[in-house]
Amino acid sequence: MVDSPHSLLRAMFDAAISAALPEKIVLRHLPAPPKGRTIVVGAGKASAAMARAVEEHWPTPVEGLVVTRYGHGVPCRHIEIVEAAHPVPDDAGVIAARRILDLVRQAGPDDLVLCLISGGGSALLALPASGITLEDKQAVNKALLASGADIAQMNVVRKHLSAIKGGRLAAVAHPARLVSLLLSDVPGDDPSAIASGPTVPDPSTFAEASAILKHYRIDLPDSVRAHLDRAEEETPKPGDPRLAGCETVMIATPQQSLEAAAEVAKAAGVTPLLLGDALEGEASEAGKLMAGIARSVMSHGHPLPAPCVLLSGGETTVTVRGRGRGGRNVEFLLSLAVALNGVAGVWGISGDTDGIDGAGQAAGAIVTPDTLTRAADLGLNARASLAENDGHGFFEALGDQVITGPTLTNVNDFRAILITGRDGHSAA
């Protein structure tokens, strides 16, 4: 029996986040201490929490620096925590990245470089390649974020405009032993895509980066165009001897978080169906798709009967054409609500597991069977809000935002569509 769909949705989201919290997962993945120094570096929305977990359990002296998003820092005793801007980089990220390179450059063959990487690290490790200014890189980044390019495409470009991404950090750390602990926030858990792969070989090329920018018709600053045309100093490729001894450990993934949410659903007597942890494409199209599956459950009991919940992860995109703030999760939910058009017994939640959905201050929101009715009572037109990419404004007005604050982890977006039955309770 589903006594409170709202509470169950939130419990599943909370379980997904909890499964990826650094304080719960870092310890069991720590490597053996080295003969020499331990230098901890890293970047991402979870990197500060990861650094604190390392400090709490590391048996020998430790030093280092990690960079995280503003508001995501936590106090550490020996590892310096720097905060910088995300998703558009700033000077603080540039300085931190340069200092990280200086730290690992000092490491010798008896030392361990422990690199803590999580989602968001790409913007936070903002060290432009020689000849490119931060302002030029910011301009390209902003254009990509609004273009509809997916995260993999954006990272190919970022690697080839950077002095630290795409395996360059690992190359500088050679000949020290390098171990990377990763929290995945990308479809497929590809290490070369997480934070643009600073410690793993990069199979992409300058030619691919140029093709992506051309496809999305990005207006390039002269310095960026010249850098791409020269195509010098290609990123370290698979087989590069400088990266041969590097070890990469995936300590948390979106799939693990979906499985944790599924257990919560089962305990509530609701059958979970995991649709995948790597869903991509336009958020508005994904909303229509999920609405169609939910309608099939209600009408035909397929692909499974109610009560059930459709769970999915991954990272959709929003091509911003209106005056709203975008946000993948709220765009998805607004499209879902419009497509469902008030179907009874269907509820939904979508949120970014880092606690921030795009440019808003909410992780996401919740859709209820009466979302459109309540919106109309407030004078809100859901279709118009969707056209303006204004999901944040829409759900804020309804009071249906999910606000967690920074969660200090990041395993991509979480979506759950709960089909309870016509009366909002179990159909069984």
C-alpha positions in Angstrom: 0.0 0.0 0.0 1.3 3.4 -1.0 0.2 5.6 1.9 2.1 8.7 0.8 3.4 8.9 -2.7 5.2 12.2 -2.0 7.0 10.7 1.0 8.0 7.6 -0.9 9.4 9.6 -3.8 11.5 11.6 -1.5 12.7 8.5 0.4 13.9 7.0 -2.8 15.7 10.2 -3.8 17.3 10.4 -0.4 18.4 6.7 -0.6 20.0 7.4 -4.0 22.0 10.2 -2.5 23.0 8.3 0.7 24.4 5.4 -1.4 27.0 7.7 -2.9 28.0 9.7 0.2 31.9 9.8 0.5 31.9 9.2 4.2 30.2 5.9 3.6 32.2 4.6 0.6 35.7 6.1 0.5 37.2 3.9 3.3 36.8 0.6 1.6 38.6 1.8 -1.6 41.7 3.4 -0.1 45.0 2.1 -1.5 48.0 1.0 0.6 50.1 3.9 1.9 53.4 4.5 0.0 57.0 4.5 1.2 57.2 8.2 0.6 54.7 11.1 0.7 51.0 10.9 0.2 49.8 13.9 -1.9 46.0 14.2 -2.2 44.6 16.3 -5.1 41.2 16.4 -6.7 38.3 18.3 -8.1 34.5 18.0 -8.2 31.4 18.7 -6.2 32.2 15.8 -3.8 36.0 16.2 -3.7 36.1 18.1 -0.4 33.9 15.4 1.3 36.1 12.8 -0.2 39.2 14.5 1.1 37.8 14.6 4.6 37.0 10.9 4.4 40.6 10.2 3.4 42.0 12.3 6.3 39.8 10.4 8.8 41.2 7.0 7.8 44.7 7.6 6.3 47.3 6.1 8.6 50.3 8.3 7.6 50.9 12.0 7.1 48.9 13.5 4.2 49.0 16.8 2.3 47.4 18.2 -0.8 44.8 20.4 -2.3 41.3 19.8 -3.8 38.9 22.2 -5.5 35.2 22.1 -5.1 32.2 24.2 -6.0 31.3 27.2 -3.9 29.2 26.1 -1.0 30.4 22.5 -1.2 33.6 22.8 1.0 34.0 21.0 4.3 36.8 21.5 6.8 39.9 19.4 6.6 43.0 19.4 8.8 45.8 18.8 6.3 44.3 18.9 2.8 43.6 22.4 1.6 40.1 23.0 0.3 39.6 25.6 -2.4 36.2 26.7 -3.7 35.6 27.8 -7.3 32.8 28.4 -9.8 30.7 25.9 -11.5 29.4 25.4 -14.3 31.3 28.4 -15.8 34.9 28.5 -14.5 36.5 31.4 -12.7 40.0 32.6 -11.6 39.8 30.6 -8.4 39.6 27.4 -10.4 42.5 28.4 -12.6 44.7 29.1 -9.7 43.8 25.9 -8.0 44.4 23.8 -11.1 47.9 25.4 -11.5 48.7 24.7 -7.9 47.6 21.1 -8.2 49.9 20.6 -11.2 52.8 22.2 -9.2 52.1 19.7 -6.3 52.1 16.6 -8.4 55.1 17.7 -10.4 57.1 17.4 -7.1 56.1 13.7 -6.6 58.8 11.0 -6.9 58.7 7.3 -7.6 58.2 6.4 -3.9 55.3 8.9 -3.5 51.5 8.3 -3.9 49.3 10.8 -5.7 45.8 10.1 -4.6 43.4 11.9 -6.9 39.8 12.4 -5.8 37.5 13.0 -8.8 33.8 13.6 -9.0 31.3 15.4 -11.3 31.8 19.1 -11.7 35.6 18.7 -11.8 35.8 19.7 -15.4 34.7 23.3 -14.8 36.6 23.4 -11.5 39.9 22.3 -13.0 40.0 25.4 -15.2 43.5 25.8 -16.5 43.3 27.0 -20.1 45.8 25.7 -22.7 48.7 28.1 -23.6 47.4 31.1 -25.5 43.8 30.8 -24.4 42.4 33.2 -21.8 40.0 32.3 -19.1 37.5 34.7 -20.6 37.7 32.9 -24.0 37.2 29.5 -22.3 34.3 30.9 -20.3 32.6 32.1 -23.5 33.0 28.7 -25.2 31.7 26.9 -22.1 28.6 29.1 -21.8 27.8 28.6 -25.4 28.1 24.8 -25.1 25.9 24.7 -22.0 23.1 26.5 -24.0 23.6 24.6 -27.2 22.1 21.2 -26.4 25.5 19.4 -26.6 25.7 16.4 -24.3 28.2 16.0 -21.5 30.5 13.7 -23.5 30.7 16.2 -26.4 31.3 19.1 -24.0 34.1 17.2 -22.3 35.9 16.5 -25.7 36.0 20.2 -26.2 37.1 21.0 -22.7 40.0 18.5 -22.9 41.4 20.2 -25.9 41.2 23.6 -24.5 42.9 22.6 -21.2 46.4 22.2 -19.8 45.3 19.7 -17.1 42.4 17.6 -18.5 42.4 14.5 -20.7 45.2 12.7 -18.9 47.5 15.7 -18.6 47.5 15.7 -14.8 48.6 12.0 -14.7 51.4 12.7 -17.2 52.7 15.5 -15.0 52.6 13.2 -11.9 54.8 10.5 -13.5 56.8 8.7 -12.2 54.8 8.7 -8.9 52.2 6.1 -8.3 48.8 7.6 -9.1 45.5 6.2 -7.8 42.2 7.9 -8.7 39.0 7.4 -6.8 36.0 8.4 -8.9 32.4 9.1 -8.3 30.6 8.7 -11.7 28.2 11.4 -12.9 28.3 10.4 -16.6 26.3 7.9 -18.7 28.3 4.7 -18.9 30.7 5.5 -16.1 33.5 6.3 -18.6 36.5 7.5 -16.5 37.7 9.6 -19.4 34.5 11.6 -19.3 34.3 12.2 -15.5 35.7 15.7 -14.9 37.1 15.4 -18.4 39.4 12.6 -17.4 42.5 14.4 -15.9 44.2 11.1 -14.9 43.2 8.7 -17.7 44.2 8.4 -21.3 42.1 10.4 -23.8 41.0 8.7 -27.0 39.4 11.9 -28.4 41.2 14.3 -30.8 41.5 18.0 -31.7 39.6 17.1 -34.9 36.7 15.8 -32.9 36.6 18.9 -30.7 36.5 21.1 -33.8 33.8 19.1 -35.3 31.6 19.4 -32.2 32.0 23.1 -32.1 31.2 23.4 -35.8 28.1 21.2 -35.4 26.6 23.4 -32.7 27.7 26.5 -34.5 29.6 27.9 -31.6 31.1 31.3 -32.3 34.8 30.8 -31.3 37.2 33.5 -30.0 40.2 33.9 -32.2 42.6 32.4 -29.6 40.4 29.2 -29.4 40.1 28.9 -33.1 43.9 29.3 -33.6 44.6 26.7 -30.8 42.3 24.1 -32.4 43.7 24.8 -35.9 47.3 24.2 -34.6 46.3 21.0 -32.9 49.6 20.8 -31.0 50.3 18.8 -27.9 47.6 16.3 -28.3 46.2 14.7 -25.0 47.9 11.5 -23.8 46.5 8.5 -25.6 45.9 4.9 -24.6 49.3 3.2 -24.3 51.2 6.3 -23.2 53.9 5.0 -20.9 53.5 7.9 -18.5 50.0 6.6 -17.6 50.8 2.9 -17.7 50.9 2.5 -13.9 47.9 4.6 -13.1 45.0 2.9 -11.2 41.4 4.1 -11.5 38.8 2.9 -9.0 35.1 3.7 -9.5 33.7 4.0 -5.9 30.1 5.1 -6.6 27.9 5.0 -9.7 24.4 6.1 -10.8 23.4 2.4 -11.1 24.3 1.7 -7.4 22.1 4.7 -6.4 19.2 3.4 -8.5 19.5 0.0 -6.9 19.4 1.7 -3.4 16.2 3.5 -4.4 14.7 0.2 -5.7 15.2 -1.4 -2.3 13.2 1.5 -0.7 10.4 0.9 -3.2 10.3 -2.9 -2.6 10.1 -2.2 1.2 7.0 -0.1 0.5 5.3 -2.8 -1.6 6.0 -1.1 -4.9 7.7 -3.0 -7.8 10.6 -1.1 -9.2 11.6 -1.2 -12.9 15.1 0.2 -13.6 15.1 1.7 -17.1 18.8 2.5 -17.2 21.4 4.7 -15.6 22.5 6.4 -18.8 19.4 8.1 -20.4 20.4 11.1 -22.5 18.7 13.4 -25.0 16.5 16.5 -24.6 14.9 16.6 -21.1 11.5 17.6 -22.6 11.5 14.6 -24.9 12.5 12.3 -22.0 9.5 13.7 -20.1 7.1 12.8 -23.0 8.6 9.3 -23.2 8.2 8.6 -19.5 4.6 9.9 -19.6 3.9 7.4 -22.4 5.2 4.5 -20.3 3.2 5.6 -17.3 0.0 5.8 -19.4 0.7 2.2 -20.6 1.0 1.0 -17.0 -2.3 2.7 -16.1 -4.2 1.5 -19.2 -2.7 -2.0 -19.9 -0.6 -3.0 -16.9 2.5 -3.0 -19.2 5.5 -3.2 -18.9 4.3 -4.0 -15.4 1.2 -3.5 -13.3 0.7 -0.8 -10.6 1.8 -0.2 -8.0 5.2 0.3 -9.6 8.0 2.9 -10.0 10.0 3.6 -13.1 13.6 4.5 -12.1 16.2 6.0 -14.3 19.4 8.0 -14.2 21.7 9.7 -16.6 22.0 13.2 -17.9 19.6 14.8 -20.3 20.2 18.2 -21.9 18.2 21.5 -22.2 18.5 23.6 -25.3 17.7 27.0 -23.8 15.5 29.0 -26.2 13.3 30.9 -23.7 14.0 33.3 -20.9 14.0 30.8 -18.1 17.0 29.4 -16.2 16.8 25.9 -17.7 17.6 23.0 -15.4 17.4 19.4 -16.7 15.3 18.0 -14.0 12.7 20.6 -13.8 12.4 20.7 -17.6 11.9 17.0 -17.6 9.2 17.2 -14.9 7.4 20.1 -16.6 7.3 18.1 -19.8 6.1 15.1 -17.9 3.3 17.0 -16.3 2.2 18.5 -19.6 2.2 15.1 -21.3 0.3 13.4 -18.4 -2.3 16.2 -18.4 -3.5 15.3 -14.9 -3.7 11.5 -15.2 -4.7 10.2 -11.8 -2.4 8.0 -9.9 0.9 9.1 -11.5 3.6 11.0 -9.5 7.1 11.9 -10.3 10.4 13.2 -8.9 13.5 14.2 -10.7 16.6 15.7 -9.0 20.3 16.2 -9.4 22.0 14.2 -6.7 24.5 17.0 -6.1 21.6 19.1 -4.8 21.7 21.8 -7.5 19.8 21.5 -10.8 21.5 23.8 -13.3 21.3 27.5 -12.4 18.6 27.0 -9.7 19.0 26.5 -6.0 16.8 23.4 -6.0 17.8 19.9 -6.7 14.6 19.3 -8.6 10.9 19.0 -8.0 7.9 16.7 -7.6 5.0 16.3 -10.0 1.6 15.3 -8.7 -1.7 14.4 -10.4 -3.0 17.9 -9.7 0.1 19.8 -10.7 -1.6 21.4 -13.8 -4.8 22.2 -11.8 -2.9 24.0 -9.0 -0.8 25.8 -11.6 -3.9 27.1 -13.4 -5.3 28.3 -10.1 -2.2 30.5 -9.8 -2.5 31.8 -13.3 0.4 29.6 -14.5 0.4 28.0 -18.0 2.5 24.9 -17.9 3.0 24.8 -21.7 4.1 28.4 -21.7 6.6 27.8 -18.9 8.0 24.8 -20.8 8.4 26.9 -23.9 10.4 29.5 -21.8 12.5 26.8 -20.2 11.2 28.1 -16.9 10.8 24.9 -14.8 12.4 26.4 -11.8 10.0 29.4 -11.7 7.0 27.1 -12.3 7.7 24.6 -9.5 8.9 27.4 -7.1 5.5 29.1 -7.5 3.8 25.8 -6.7 6.0 25.1 -3.7 6.9 21.7 -5.2 10.7 22.2 -5.4 13.0 19.6 -3.8 15.6 21.5 -1.9 18.5 19.6 -0.2 21.3 22.1 -0.4 24.7 20.8 -1.4 24.7 17.0 -0.8 28.5 16.7 -1.1 28.2 13.9 -3.7 27.3 13.6 -7.3 26.1 10.6 -9.3 24.1 12.4 -11.9 20.3 12.8 -12.1 17.7 10.6 -10.4 14.2 10.2 -11.8 11.3 8.2 -10.4 7.8 7.9 -11.9 5.5 6.3 -9.3 2.3 4.8 -10.6 0.0 4.1 -7.6 -3.4 3.4 -9.1 -6.4 5.6 -9.8 -7.0 6.7 -6.2 -3.4 7.4 -5.3 -3.1 4.1 -3.4 -2.1 0.6 -4.3 -3.9 -0.9 -7.2 -3.5 -4.4 -5.7 
